[in-house]
């Protein structure tokens, strides 16, 4: 069993436990009366390249990434040129939480992307009620029918989705399922090896007009220029920013290279 398999199995148990306390029907009823204040996500890509800055307290590959409070990072991101803030809500492996997302939301003016291992419609309703603006779907852990269903459900709730892929087959699955924004993860989630040439190789397989975000392994201005030359619409950066001495300066440098 890979780490990804383990994470997904853990997530299934977590969702079952959540449903026992607060049913799907309860969430659906709450969603009917919920009036979120949406911030632009997909439309940002229509205006120019997008930088997504991530709040990730820790990861299985890099260990602890935020020694102090993640909210201090949120306060820094609020002052930066980041267009979107990505918040990890997985607790077991990444040290995030739903409460963290809610607290970040009130501290930053940017759109919020909920990043988790979303495998059940329960989590999509949950995302809406957390007041996020978009959510991540990982093609490798979902059947095509599941991916299509979760995309349509998100759209019906006013949520945008970033569909993450790592190879050509996953691109084909994402496009058939109706993905409008694709994230190319340069990190293999089974081995955790990172190679930004993955973006360069896969961009040729994605039709023009599709917004594409390059994720993972982007740490320098040259890295940004390299993936930008391949035609990407945005980047998602986390570890390189969180480990820098000056996160605001780092974000602003990477954003400038993206333009």
Long-range contacts (C-beta under 8 A, 24 or more apart in sequence): 2-189, 2-190, 3-60, 3-93, 3-189, 3-190, 3-192, 4-140, 4-141, 4-189, 4-190, 7-90, 7-92, 7-93, 7-117, 8-117, 8-119, 8-141, 10-92, 10-93, 11-90, 11-116, 11-117, 11-119, 12-119, 12-120, 14-92, 15-119, 15-120, 15-122, 15-123, 18-122, 18-126, 19-122, 24-121, 24-122, 24-125, 27-122, 27-125, 27-126, 27-129, 28-125, 30-125, 30-129, 31-125, 31-128, 31-129, 31-157, 34-128, 34-129, 36-128, 36-131, 36-158, 37-131, 38-133, 38-158, 39-109, 39-110, 39-111, 39-112, 39-133, 40-111, 40-133, 41-84, 41-111, 41-113, 41-133, 41-134, 41-160, 42-134, 42-160, 42-180, 42-181, 42-211, 44-83, 44-84, 44-111, 45-181, 45-211, 45-233, 45-234, 48-259, 49-228, 49-232, 49-233, 49-234, 49-235, 49-258, 49-259, 50-83, 50-84, 50-213, 50-233, 50-234, 50-235, 51-81, 51-82, 51-83, 51-84, 51-234, 51-235, 51-237, 51-251, 51-254, 51-255, 51-258, 52-82, 52-83, 52-84, 52-85, 52-86, 52-113, 52-213, 52-234, 52-235, 52-236, 52-237, 53-77, 53-80, 53-82, 53-84, 53-85, 53-86, 53-237, 53-238, 53-241, 53-251, 54-85, 54-86, 54-87, 54-88, 54-115, 54-236, 54-237, 54-238, 54-241, 54-242, 55-85, 55-86, 55-87, 55-88, 55-96, 55-100, 55-104, 55-238, 56-86, 56-88, 56-94, 56-95, 56-96, 56-115, 56-238, 56-239, 56-242, 57-88, 57-94, 57-95, 57-96, 57-100, 58-93, 58-94, 58-95, 59-93, 59-94, 59-239, 60-93, 60-192, 61-187, 61-192, 62-239, 64-95, 65-238, 65-239, 65-242, 65-243, 66-95, 66-242, 70-96, 70-100, 70-104, 71-100, 71-103, 71-104, 71-107, 73-242, 73-247, 74-103, 74-104, 74-107, 74-108, 75-107, 76-247, 76-248, 77-108, 77-110, 77-247, 77-251, 78-107, 78-108, 78-109, 78-110, 79-248, 80-247, 80-248, 80-251, 80-252, 80-255, 81-251, 81-252, 81-255, 81-256, 82-110, 82-251, 82-255, 83-110, 83-111, 83-234, 84-110, 84-111, 84-112, 84-113, 84-133, 84-134, 85-110, 85-111, 85-112, 85-113, 86-112, 86-113, 86-115, 86-136, 86-236, 86-238, 87-112, 87-113, 87-114, 87-115, 87-132, 88-115, 88-116, 89-114, 89-115, 89-116, 89-130, 90-115, 90-116, 90-117, 98-126, 98-130, 101-130, 101-132, 102-130, 102-131, 105-130, 105-131, 105-132, 113-162, 117-141, 118-150, 119-146, 121-149, 121-150, 121-153, 124-150, 124-153, 124-154, 124-157, 124-159, 125-157, 127-154, 127-159, 128-157, 128-158, 128-159, 132-159, 133-159, 133-160, 134-159, 134-160, 134-161, 134-162, 135-159, 135-160, 135-161, 135-162, 136-161, 136-162, 136-164, 136-183, 137-161, 137-162, 137-163, 137-164, 137-179, 138-163, 138-164, 138-189, 139-163, 139-164, 139-165, 139-166, 139-170, 139-173, 139-174, 139-177, 140-164, 140-165, 140-166, 140-170, 140-189, 144-173, 144-176, 144-177, 147-173, 147-174, 147-177, 147-179, 148-176, 148-177, 148-178, 151-177, 151-178, 151-179, 152-178, 162-213, 164-215, 165-202, 166-198, 167-202, 168-202, 168-205, 171-202, 171-205, 171-206, 175-206, 175-207, 175-210, 179-210, 180-210, 180-211, 181-210, 181-211, 181-212, 181-213, 181-233, 182-206, 182-210, 182-211, 182-212, 182-213, 183-212, 183-213, 183-214, 183-215, 183-236, 184-212, 184-213, 184-214, 184-215, 184-232, 185-215, 185-216, 186-214, 186-215, 186-216, 186-217, 186-218, 187-215, 187-216, 187-217, 196-223, 196-226, 196-227, 199-227, 199-230, 199-232, 200-226, 200-227, 200-230, 203-230, 203-231, 203-232, 218-254, 221-253, 221-254, 221-256, 221-257, 224-254, 224-257, 224-258, 225-257, 228-257, 228-258, 234-258
